[in-house]
Amino acid sequence: MTICLQLPELLQRFFTDRLIHQRQASPHTIASYRDTFRLLLKFASECRGKQPTTLEIADLDATLIGSFLNHLEKERRVAPRSRNLRLAAIRSFFRFVALHEPAHSATVQRVLAIPGKRFDRRPIDFLTATEVAALLSSPDQHTWGGRRDYALLLTAVQTGLRVSELVGLRCEDVILGTGAHVRCRGKGRKQRSTPLRKEASDALRVWLQQRAGQSAEPLFPNAKGGWLSRDGVEYLLAKQITVAQQRCPSLKKKSVSAHVLRHTLAMDLLQHGIDRSVIALWLGHESVSTTQMYLHADLSMKERALAKLDNTKVKFSRYRPDDRLLDFLRTL
């Protein structure tokens, strides 16, 4: 006798069997999916008048999912990108449902047919050399927190690590001396090594001496000595940006996040003539096409191309024959 699995059992198996055991999803992916279904179940419970544990697959039909996505945009004010991420999590679950409960295939197909929302792609933000200098001069290096912030920001600007990679660095991940580099674990559990410039290498050498931590301890700890969170990085960055704005007013016109520092490194490499494939390798991109956005953002490259066209000294004029015989032949 076949036992039909209900929504609570399917959702539990989706997280424990599919995500954790089979796919070995990262903690960030699991947390994102978890938050999606917490929001969805709460919304569905209010719409259907049921407790979350009594909801059925049929209750989560395409109409309700569409209403939920609209609720995210209009009520919770999420951006289209975030809306699409929530939809991706829901699609993943319904594909799991299709394999384990084919009886719900009609509902599943309608949910999977919900399209992602298109959105405008704005040029990326990045900092100029002057703005980077102002930011790096902002931390008060007479304090422990200021020295940590300086080392962290300099590492971020000169390596282009993602925030998750940056806060996940351990003391043993910094290799100094000849061929200085940092080792990190990026997206898709890919291990990569990123070279350090002399300035960053020197700063990290000093910081490690002052940090005096064990090899497995976080390279950039919080005030309590634990792992620094993404929110913690954004907080300290916002604090240093506020100080830097007094030295560099152009920063007041920019929204600077930790990811902007990653873009800054990419733009610096591009403007120095580094090939896009090397930039993709440096940043840990899955595809070289991802670096295409930096070409669109680099206005200076376009201006240099335009200058080459404007500097031509050839004078254009209409052809006029200087001989009557040639003029006669032209008219034939």
C-alpha positions as CSV (number, residue, x, y, z in Angstrom):
1,M,0.0,0.0,0.0
2,T,1.4,3.3,-1.1
3,I,1.4,6.1,1.5
4,C,0.9,9.6,0.2
5,L,3.2,12.1,1.7
6,Q,1.7,15.3,3.0
7,L,3.2,18.8,2.7
8,P,5.0,18.8,6.1
9,E,6.7,15.4,5.4
10,L,7.6,16.5,1.9
11,L,9.1,19.8,3.1
12,Q,11.1,18.0,5.8
13,R,12.5,15.5,3.4
14,F,13.3,18.2,0.9
15,F,15.5,19.9,3.4
16,T,17.1,16.9,5.1
17,D,17.4,14.4,2.2
18,R,17.6,16.6,-0.9
19,L,19.4,19.7,0.2
20,I,21.5,18.5,3.2
21,H,22.4,14.9,2.3
22,Q,22.1,14.6,-1.4
23,R,23.1,18.0,-2.7
24,Q,25.1,19.0,0.4
25,A,23.9,22.6,0.0
26,S,25.9,25.3,1.7
27,P,24.5,26.9,4.9
28,H,23.8,30.1,3.0
29,T,21.6,28.2,0.5
30,I,19.7,26.3,3.3
31,A,19.2,29.6,5.2
32,S,17.8,31.3,2.0
33,Y,15.4,28.4,1.3
34,R,14.4,28.2,4.9
35,D,13.4,31.9,4.9
36,T,11.5,31.5,1.7
37,F,9.3,28.8,3.1
38,R,8.8,30.5,6.4
39,L,7.4,33.5,4.5
40,L,5.4,31.3,2.1
41,L,3.8,29.1,4.8
42,K,2.9,32.2,6.9
43,F,1.3,33.8,3.8
44,A,-0.5,30.6,2.8
45,S,-1.8,30.1,6.3
46,E,-3.4,33.5,6.4
47,C,-4.9,33.1,2.9
48,R,-6.3,29.6,3.5
49,G,-7.3,30.0,7.1
50,K,-5.2,26.9,8.1
51,Q,-2.3,26.2,10.4
52,P,0.9,25.7,8.5
53,T,1.1,22.0,9.6
54,T,-2.4,21.4,8.1
55,L,-1.7,22.9,4.7
56,E,-1.7,20.6,1.6
57,I,0.2,20.7,-1.7
58,A,-3.1,21.7,-3.4
59,D,-3.2,24.8,-1.2
60,L,0.0,26.0,-2.7
61,D,-1.3,26.3,-6.2
62,A,0.0,28.6,-8.9
63,T,-2.6,31.3,-8.0
64,L,-1.4,31.4,-4.4
65,I,2.3,31.4,-5.4
66,G,1.7,34.3,-7.7
67,S,-0.1,36.2,-5.0
68,F,2.8,35.5,-2.6
69,L,5.3,36.8,-5.1
70,N,3.2,40.0,-5.6
71,H,3.0,40.3,-1.8
72,L,6.8,40.2,-1.6
73,E,7.2,43.0,-4.1
74,K,4.3,45.3,-3.0
75,E,4.1,44.6,0.8
76,R,7.6,43.7,1.7
77,R,9.2,45.9,-1.0
78,V,11.7,43.3,-2.2
79,A,13.6,43.8,-5.4
80,P,12.9,41.7,-8.5
81,R,16.2,39.8,-8.0
82,S,15.1,38.8,-4.5
83,R,11.6,37.9,-5.8
84,N,13.3,35.6,-8.4
85,L,15.5,34.0,-5.7
86,R,12.4,33.1,-3.7
87,L,10.7,31.7,-6.8
88,A,13.8,29.6,-7.5
89,A,13.6,28.0,-4.1
90,I,9.9,27.2,-4.6
91,R,10.6,25.7,-8.0
92,S,13.3,23.5,-6.5
93,F,10.8,22.2,-3.9
94,F,8.1,21.5,-6.5
95,R,10.5,19.6,-8.7
96,F,11.1,17.4,-5.6
97,V,7.4,17.0,-5.1
98,A,7.0,15.9,-8.8
99,L,9.4,13.0,-8.2
100,H,7.9,11.8,-4.9
101,E,4.2,12.5,-5.4
102,P,3.3,12.4,-9.1
103,A,-0.4,12.8,-8.2
104,H,0.3,16.5,-7.8
105,S,1.9,16.8,-11.2
106,A,-0.8,19.2,-12.5
107,T,-0.2,21.6,-9.6
108,V,3.5,21.2,-10.0
109,Q,3.5,22.0,-13.7
110,R,1.5,25.2,-13.2
111,V,3.9,26.4,-10.4
112,L,7.0,25.6,-12.5
113,A,5.5,27.6,-15.4
114,I,5.5,30.8,-13.3
115,P,8.1,33.0,-15.1
116,G,10.9,34.9,-13.4
117,K,10.5,38.7,-13.5
118,R,12.6,40.8,-15.8
119,F,14.4,43.8,-14.3
120,D,16.6,46.6,-15.4
121,R,20.3,46.0,-15.2
122,R,22.1,49.1,-14.0
123,P,25.8,49.8,-14.5
124,I,27.8,48.4,-11.5
125,D,29.2,50.8,-8.9
126,F,32.9,50.9,-8.1
127,L,35.3,53.2,-6.4
128,T,38.0,55.3,-8.0
129,A,41.6,55.3,-6.8
130,T,41.0,58.5,-4.9
131,E,37.9,57.1,-3.2
132,V,39.7,53.9,-2.2
133,A,42.6,55.9,-0.7
134,A,40.1,57.9,1.3
135,L,38.4,54.7,2.6
136,L,41.6,53.0,3.6
137,S,42.8,56.1,5.5
138,S,39.5,56.2,7.5
139,P,40.1,53.5,10.2
140,D,41.7,54.7,13.4
141,Q,44.7,52.4,13.6
142,H,45.4,53.4,17.2
143,T,42.6,51.0,18.2
144,W,42.2,47.2,17.8
145,G,39.0,47.6,15.8
146,G,40.6,50.2,13.5
147,R,43.6,47.9,12.7
148,R,41.2,45.0,12.0
149,D,39.0,47.2,9.8
150,Y,42.1,48.5,7.8
151,A,43.4,45.0,7.2
152,L,40.0,43.7,6.2
153,L,39.2,46.6,3.8
154,L,42.6,46.5,2.2
155,T,42.3,42.7,1.7
156,A,38.8,43.1,0.2
157,V,39.9,45.9,-2.2
158,Q,43.0,44.1,-3.4
159,T,41.7,40.5,-3.6
160,G,38.1,41.0,-4.6
161,L,36.9,38.2,-2.3
162,R,33.1,37.8,-1.7
163,V,31.8,38.8,1.7
164,S,31.2,35.1,2.6
165,E,34.8,34.3,1.6
166,L,36.2,37.2,3.5
167,V,34.5,36.5,6.8
168,G,35.3,32.8,6.4
169,L,39.1,33.3,6.3
170,R,41.1,31.6,9.0
171,C,44.5,32.7,10.2
172,E,46.1,29.7,8.4
173,D,44.6,30.7,5.1
174,V,47.1,33.6,4.8
175,I,50.3,32.5,3.1
176,L,53.1,35.1,3.4
177,G,56.6,35.3,2.0
178,T,57.4,34.5,-1.7
179,G,54.2,34.1,-3.6
180,A,52.0,35.6,-0.9
181,H,48.3,34.7,-1.2
182,V,45.1,33.8,0.6
183,R,43.2,30.6,0.2
184,C,39.4,30.6,0.3
185,R,36.4,28.4,-0.4
186,G,34.1,30.1,-2.9
187,K,30.8,29.3,-4.5
188,G,30.3,25.7,-5.4
189,R,32.8,24.6,-2.8
190,K,35.6,25.6,-5.1
191,Q,39.0,26.2,-3.5
192,R,41.1,29.0,-5.0
193,S,44.1,31.0,-4.1
194,T,44.3,34.8,-4.6
195,P,47.6,36.6,-4.8
196,L,48.4,39.4,-2.4
197,R,50.1,42.7,-3.4
198,K,52.9,43.8,-1.2
199,E,50.8,46.4,0.6
200,A,48.2,43.8,1.6
201,S,50.9,41.3,2.4
202,D,52.6,43.7,4.8
203,A,49.3,44.7,6.4
204,L,48.3,41.1,7.0
205,R,51.7,40.2,8.4
206,V,51.3,43.0,11.0
207,W,47.7,42.1,11.7
208,L,48.5,38.4,12.3
209,Q,51.2,39.4,14.8
210,Q,48.7,41.6,16.7
211,R,45.9,39.1,16.2
212,A,48.0,36.3,17.8
213,G,45.3,33.7,17.0
214,Q,45.4,30.0,16.5
215,S,45.6,28.7,12.9
216,A,41.9,27.7,12.8
217,E,40.5,30.9,14.3
218,P,38.9,33.6,12.2
219,L,41.3,36.0,10.6
220,F,39.0,38.9,11.1
221,P,37.1,38.2,14.4
222,N,34.3,40.3,15.9
223,A,34.7,42.2,19.2
224,K,34.1,38.9,21.1
225,G,36.6,36.9,19.2
226,G,34.0,35.0,17.2
227,W,33.3,34.9,13.5
228,L,32.4,38.2,11.9
229,S,29.0,38.2,10.2
230,R,28.0,39.7,6.8
231,D,26.0,42.3,8.7
232,G,29.1,43.1,10.8
233,V,31.1,43.7,7.7
234,E,28.4,46.0,6.2
235,Y,28.3,47.9,9.6
236,L,32.0,48.5,9.8
237,L,32.1,49.5,6.1
238,A,29.3,52.0,6.6
239,K,31.1,53.4,9.6
240,Q,34.3,53.9,7.7
241,I,32.5,55.3,4.6
242,T,31.0,58.0,6.8
243,V,34.5,59.1,7.9
244,A,35.8,58.8,4.3
245,Q,33.1,61.1,3.0
246,Q,34.6,64.0,4.9
247,R,37.8,63.6,2.9
248,C,36.2,62.6,-0.4
249,P,32.8,64.2,-1.1
250,S,32.2,62.0,-4.2
251,L,31.5,59.1,-1.9
252,K,28.3,60.8,-0.7
253,K,26.8,60.0,-4.2
254,K,27.6,56.3,-4.0
255,S,26.0,53.4,-2.2
256,V,29.0,51.5,-1.1
257,S,28.6,47.8,0.0
258,A,31.2,45.1,0.4
259,H,30.4,43.8,-3.1
260,V,31.3,47.2,-4.5
261,L,34.8,46.6,-3.2
262,R,34.8,43.4,-5.3
263,H,33.7,45.4,-8.3
264,T,36.4,47.9,-7.6
265,L,39.2,45.3,-7.9
266,A,37.7,43.9,-11.1
267,M,37.6,47.4,-12.7
268,D,41.1,48.1,-11.6
269,L,42.3,44.9,-13.3
270,L,40.3,45.7,-16.5
271,Q,41.7,49.2,-16.7
272,H,45.2,47.9,-16.5
273,G,44.6,45.7,-19.5
274,I,44.1,42.3,-17.8
275,D,42.2,39.8,-19.9
276,R,38.7,39.0,-19.0
277,S,39.4,35.3,-18.6
278,V,42.1,36.1,-16.0
279,I,39.7,38.4,-14.1
280,A,37.0,35.7,-14.1
281,L,39.6,33.2,-12.7
282,W,40.7,35.8,-10.1
283,L,37.2,36.5,-8.9
284,G,36.1,32.8,-9.0
285,H,33.4,33.4,-11.6
286,E,31.7,30.3,-13.1
287,S,31.9,31.8,-16.6
288,V,33.9,34.4,-18.4
289,S,30.7,36.0,-19.7
290,T,30.0,37.2,-16.1
291,T,32.9,39.7,-16.4
292,Q,31.1,41.3,-19.4
293,M,29.3,43.7,-17.1
294,Y,32.6,45.3,-16.2
295,L,33.1,46.3,-19.9
296,H,29.8,48.0,-19.9
297,A,30.6,49.9,-16.7
298,D,34.0,51.2,-17.8
299,L,33.2,54.6,-19.3
300,S,36.9,55.6,-19.5
301,M,37.6,52.8,-22.1
302,K,34.7,54.1,-24.3
303,E,36.0,57.7,-23.9
304,R,39.5,56.6,-25.1
305,A,38.0,54.8,-28.1
306,L,36.0,58.0,-28.9
307,A,39.1,60.1,-28.5
308,K,40.9,58.1,-31.2
309,L,38.1,58.9,-33.6
310,D,38.0,62.6,-32.8
311,N,41.7,63.0,-33.2
312,T,41.9,62.2,-36.9
313,K,43.5,65.0,-38.8
314,V,42.2,64.0,-42.3
315,K,40.3,66.8,-44.0
316,F,37.3,65.6,-46.0
317,S,36.2,67.5,-49.1
318,R,34.3,66.8,-52.3
319,Y,36.4,65.7,-55.3
320,R,36.8,68.4,-58.0
321,P,38.8,67.6,-61.1
322,D,41.6,70.1,-61.9
323,D,41.7,69.4,-65.6
324,R,39.0,69.9,-68.3
325,L,39.9,66.6,-70.0
326,L,39.4,64.7,-66.8
327,D,36.2,66.6,-66.2
328,F,35.0,65.6,-69.7
329,L,35.8,61.9,-69.0
330,R,33.9,62.1,-65.8
331,T,30.7,63.2,-67.6
332,L,30.8,60.3,-70.1
